[in-house]
Amino acid sequence: MPVAYLPGPASGQWRLGPVTVHGYALCLALGVALALWVAELRYRAFGGRRWQIVDIATVAVPAGLVGARLYRIIGDYSRYFGHGRDWVDILRIWDGGFGLPGAALGGLVAAWLVCRRRKLRLGPVLSAAAPGLAFGQAIGVLGNWFSQGLYGPPSTEPWAVPISPWNRVPGYQNFATFQPLFLYEAVWDAFVGMALIYLIRRRRLTGDRALALCAGLYAVGRLGSALFLLAGPLQQSGVAVQEIVALGAVAVAGGYLYATRARKGPEPLTSVAPPKRRLTSAAPVARPDDLTPDLTPAPNASRIAGDAPGTAD
């Protein structure tokens, strides 16, 4: 073991009376809270109504958590199904196993439905939420420090992290400290959040383009992490799926950003059209009868004509 290294968790859970607090779940909750706080502040700065983001989150957050869990189960199905596996482990969310792509998809669909019902434009919501998602992921991924499920090759660097023997990949039992991939991802996600705030303001990104950029940059970091992730034989298929999904996300995001490069913000907050102005006039509108020329002879017309100069008797 190296002389200097990052400390490992003394425990991944704590007992508070009858309640058990898990470190991974705590980081996840703090990440969601940070994402909502950032999105709420930014949406108000756009002129949005107070607590509007929180109202949308009451539906979007649960949908996002379900999507995140389903994404990880599909990508790492051998961890929950197969010989010697218990599918009940799907419910053990405190042991880790959430994927941001699934969270983004589930939350996006739910947010779109809520905005459509309330006649809100989805674009400003996405512009406010995209940096918050990146910052929230930076906090949430630190939960892997407690679950010890996201680490790279053995390392003796001062920032290496110790991994418990029962959490080490087979074949690496004689190594004590490893590369902290979760820390690298956290730093990258924080950078993505700051870059999004800058680019949304300077490049006038619309909400859809901001979300596409967020997804593409996150996928770049996730792909780099997956390339160095240590995994046992049963997890190799899941890692391969994550790499394919990350490559696909980068390609789709890049293509979408190029196709919509001419689109600029800002966007209106609501989809309700402004009321039409009624044209009013002080003068009465002429009727068709009023436009007919009056051909009735004037009184004393014959006398007036006879008095005219040059008229014969």
C-alpha positions in Angstrom: 0.0 0.0 0.0 1.4 3.5 -0.9 2.4 5.9 1.9 -0.2 8.5 0.9 -3.6 7.8 -0.6 -7.2 8.9 -0.2 -8.9 7.5 2.8 -11.6 4.9 2.3 -15.0 5.1 4.0 -15.1 3.8 7.6 -18.7 2.6 6.9 -21.1 2.9 4.1 -24.1 3.3 6.3 -25.1 4.8 9.7 -27.9 4.0 12.1 -30.0 6.9 13.2 -32.4 5.3 15.6 -34.7 3.0 13.5 -33.5 4.6 10.3 -30.5 3.4 8.3 -28.7 6.1 6.2 -26.7 4.7 3.3 -23.8 6.8 2.0 -24.6 6.1 -1.7 -28.3 7.1 -1.3 -27.3 10.2 0.7 -25.0 11.4 -2.1 -27.8 10.7 -4.6 -30.3 12.8 -2.6 -27.8 15.6 -2.2 -27.2 15.6 -6.0 -30.9 15.8 -6.7 -31.2 18.7 -4.2 -28.3 20.6 -5.8 -29.7 20.1 -9.3 -33.1 21.4 -8.3 -31.6 24.4 -6.5 -29.5 25.4 -9.5 -32.4 24.9 -11.9 -34.7 26.9 -9.7 -32.4 29.9 -9.5 -31.7 29.9 -13.2 -35.4 29.6 -14.1 -36.2 32.6 -11.9 -33.5 34.6 -13.6 -35.2 33.9 -16.9 -38.4 35.4 -15.5 -40.1 32.2 -14.5 -42.5 31.8 -11.6 -41.2 31.0 -8.2 -41.2 27.2 -7.4 -42.2 26.3 -10.9 -39.1 24.0 -11.3 -39.9 22.3 -7.9 -43.5 21.6 -9.1 -42.2 20.0 -12.3 -39.6 18.0 -10.3 -42.3 16.3 -8.2 -43.1 14.3 -11.3 -39.8 14.4 -13.2 -37.6 13.3 -10.3 -39.4 10.0 -9.6 -39.6 9.2 -13.3 -35.9 10.0 -13.6 -35.0 7.6 -10.8 -37.0 4.8 -12.3 -35.4 5.4 -15.7 -31.9 5.5 -14.1 -32.4 2.2 -12.3 -33.8 0.5 -15.5 -30.9 1.8 -17.5 -28.4 0.3 -15.1 -30.3 -3.0 -14.8 -30.4 -3.4 -18.6 -26.8 -2.4 -19.0 -25.6 -4.8 -16.2 -28.2 -7.5 -16.2 -25.8 -10.2 -15.3 -25.4 -8.6 -11.9 -29.1 -9.3 -11.1 -30.0 -12.3 -13.2 -28.3 -15.6 -13.9 -26.8 -18.4 -11.9 -26.2 -17.5 -8.2 -27.9 -14.1 -8.6 -31.0 -12.9 -6.8 -33.2 -10.5 -8.7 -34.4 -9.0 -5.4 -31.1 -7.1 -5.5 -32.8 -4.8 -8.0 -34.5 -3.1 -5.0 -31.2 -2.6 -3.2 -30.6 0.9 -4.6 -28.4 1.9 -1.7 -25.7 -0.4 -3.1 -25.4 1.7 -6.3 -26.6 1.2 -9.8 -28.0 4.4 -11.3 -27.3 5.6 -14.8 -27.7 9.3 -15.8 -28.8 8.5 -19.4 -31.9 6.7 -18.1 -32.5 9.4 -15.5 -32.4 12.1 -18.2 -34.7 10.2 -20.5 -37.3 9.4 -17.8 -37.2 12.9 -16.4 -37.3 14.5 -19.8 -40.5 12.7 -20.8 -42.2 13.5 -17.5 -41.1 17.2 -17.6 -42.5 17.5 -21.2 -45.8 16.1 -20.1 -46.1 18.5 -17.2 -45.1 21.5 -19.3 -47.6 20.6 -22.0 -50.4 20.3 -19.5 -49.5 23.7 -17.9 -48.8 25.4 -21.3 -45.2 26.0 -20.5 -42.3 26.0 -23.0 -39.9 23.1 -22.3 -36.9 25.0 -23.7 -36.4 27.5 -20.8 -36.9 24.6 -18.3 -34.1 22.6 -20.1 -31.8 25.6 -20.2 -32.2 26.1 -16.5 -31.9 22.4 -15.7 -29.0 21.3 -17.9 -26.2 22.8 -15.7 -28.0 21.6 -12.6 -28.0 18.0 -13.9 -24.3 18.2 -14.4 -23.6 19.5 -10.9 -26.0 17.0 -9.4 -24.3 14.2 -11.1 -21.0 15.4 -9.8 -22.3 14.9 -6.3 -24.2 11.8 -7.0 -21.3 9.9 -8.5 -19.3 10.5 -5.3 -21.6 7.9 -3.7 -19.3 5.3 -5.4 -16.8 6.2 -2.7 -19.1 4.4 -0.3 -20.3 1.6 -2.6 -16.7 1.0 -4.0 -18.1 0.2 -7.4 -16.4 2.6 -9.7 -12.6 2.3 -9.7 -9.8 1.7 -12.2 -6.5 -0.1 -12.4 -4.2 -0.5 -9.4 -2.4 2.7 -8.5 0.1 4.0 -6.0 -0.6 7.7 -6.7 -1.4 9.9 -3.7 -5.0 10.2 -4.9 -5.5 6.4 -5.2 -8.4 5.0 -3.1 -8.4 1.8 -1.1 -10.9 -0.9 -2.0 -12.0 -3.5 0.4 -11.0 -7.1 -0.4 -14.6 -8.3 -0.9 -15.2 -5.5 -3.5 -12.1 -6.1 -5.6 -12.3 -7.6 -9.0 -11.1 -11.2 -9.2 -7.4 -11.2 -10.1 -6.6 -8.0 -8.2 -6.8 -9.4 -4.7 -3.2 -8.5 -4.0 -3.6 -4.8 -4.7 -4.9 -2.4 -2.1 -5.4 1.0 -3.8 -6.9 1.8 -7.2 -7.6 4.7 -9.5 -10.7 6.7 -8.2 -12.7 6.8 -11.4 -15.7 8.2 -9.5 -13.5 11.2 -8.5 -12.5 11.8 -12.1 -16.1 11.7 -13.2 -17.1 14.1 -10.5 -14.5 16.7 -11.6 -15.5 16.3 -15.2 -19.2 16.7 -14.5 -18.5 19.9 -12.4 -16.5 21.2 -15.4 -19.5 20.4 -17.7 -21.8 22.3 -15.5 -19.7 25.4 -15.5 -19.1 25.2 -19.3 -22.9 24.9 -19.9 -23.6 28.1 -17.9 -21.0 30.0 -19.9 -22.1 28.6 -23.3 -25.8 29.1 -22.7 -25.2 32.8 -21.9 -22.5 33.6 -24.5 -23.8 31.4 -27.4 -27.5 31.9 -26.6 -28.2 28.1 -26.6 -31.8 27.1 -26.7 -33.0 24.5 -24.2 -32.8 21.5 -26.5 -29.3 22.4 -27.6 -28.2 22.9 -24.0 -29.5 19.4 -23.1 -27.8 17.9 -26.2 -24.5 19.5 -25.2 -24.9 18.3 -21.6 -25.6 14.7 -22.8 -22.7 14.7 -25.2 -20.1 16.0 -22.8 -21.3 13.7 -20.1 -21.0 10.8 -22.5 -17.4 11.7 -23.3 -16.5 11.5 -19.6 -18.5 8.3 -19.1 -16.8 6.7 -22.1 -13.3 7.6 -20.7 -14.3 6.2 -17.4 -15.7 2.9 -18.9 -12.4 2.4 -20.9 -10.5 2.1 -17.6 -13.2 0.5 -15.4 -12.1 -2.7 -13.8 -14.8 -5.4 -14.1 -15.0 -9.1 -13.7 -16.1 -11.6 -16.3 -19.7 -11.3 -15.4 -19.7 -7.5 -15.8 -17.8 -7.3 -19.1 -21.0 -7.4 -21.1 -22.5 -4.5 -19.1 -19.4 -2.4 -19.6 -19.5 -3.0 -23.3 -23.1 -1.9 -23.4 -22.2 1.3 -21.5 -19.4 2.0 -24.0 -21.7 1.6 -27.0 -24.4 3.8 -25.4 -21.8 6.5 -24.7 -20.5 6.4 -28.2 -24.0 6.6 -29.5 -24.8 9.5 -27.3 -21.8 11.4 -28.5 -22.7 10.8 -32.1 -26.4 11.8 -31.7 -25.6 14.9 -29.6 -23.0 16.0 -32.1 -25.3 15.5 -35.0 -28.1 17.3 -33.3 -26.0 20.3 -32.4 -24.7 20.6 -36.0 -28.2 20.3 -37.5 -29.6 23.0 -35.1 -26.6 25.3 -35.2 -28.6 28.3 -36.5 -31.1 28.1 -33.6 -30.6 30.8 -31.0 -32.3 31.8 -27.7 -33.8 33.2 -25.7 -37.1 31.4 -25.7 -40.6 32.4 -24.4 -41.6 30.9 -21.0 -45.1 30.0 -22.0 -46.8 28.6 -25.1 -49.9 30.8 -24.7 -50.2 33.2 -27.6 -50.7 36.9 -26.6 -54.3 38.2 -26.9 -55.1 39.8 -30.3 -55.7 43.5 -30.3 -59.1 44.6 -31.4 -59.3 47.3 -34.0 -61.6 50.1 -32.9 -62.6 53.4 -34.6 -64.5 56.5 -33.5 -66.3 56.8 -36.9 -69.1 54.4 -37.6 -68.5 51.8 -40.3 -70.2 52.6 -43.5 -72.9 50.1 -44.7 -73.3 49.1 -48.3 -76.5 51.2 -48.6 -74.6 54.3 -47.6 -72.2 53.9 -50.5 -75.0 54.1 -53.2 -74.9 57.5 -55.0 -78.0 59.7 -54.4 -79.7 60.4 -57.8 -82.8 62.3 -56.5 -83.1 65.7 -58.2 -82.5 68.7 -55.9 -85.5 71.0 -55.1 -86.2 73.7 -57.7 -83.8 72.0 -60.1 -85.8 73.1 -63.1 -85.9 76.8 -62.0 -82.2 76.8 -61.4 -81.6 75.3 -64.8 -83.8 77.8 -66.5 -82.0 80.7 -64.9 -78.7 79.4 -66.2 -77.0 81.7 -68.8 -77.7 80.7 -72.5 -81.0 78.9 -71.8 -83.7 79.3 -74.5 -87.3 80.4 -73.6 
